Structures are given as structure tokens and as C-alpha cells.
């Protein structure tokens, strides 16, 4: 009976904390990367930003041709 008590104390003081620490370390490492949904959303945002940049360049070209001094007015 005393042997079981000593084993349970060793398990609770040594094995269980190490087990919990290692478990949460592996969970943390696994969640550091982007999920597939996050990568897709990031790609969509990048495409939207690229399209908006092209639109701004186009609008600036139109304004430059119609009103050459529009930048000084702002």
C-alpha cells in the first residue's frame, strides 16, 4: 500500500506537470501557423488591395490629364 502511495505522489509531482507542459507546448506550436481559411482570406485581401491600388493609379492619371494642377489644390 505504501508503494502505491509513493508512486502516486511521484506521478502527481513529476509526471503530471511535465505531461501538461509538453501537451500545451505542442498545442502552441501547432497553432502558430495560419489556417487554410486565414491564408485564403489574406490572399483575398491582398488581391483587393492590388485592385484598389490600380484604381487609384488610374484615377490619378485621369485627374492629371483633365486637371494638371489638382495635386496643388488638395
BELNOR-V270812 format. One record per pair of residues at least 12 apart in sequence whose ideal C-beta (glycine too) atoms are under 10 Angstrom apart, sorted by the first residue. I is the first residue (numbers start at 1). GAP is how many residues later the second one is. Records with the same first field share a line. If there is no record, write none. Layout:
I: GAP ; GAP
//
This chain:
none
//
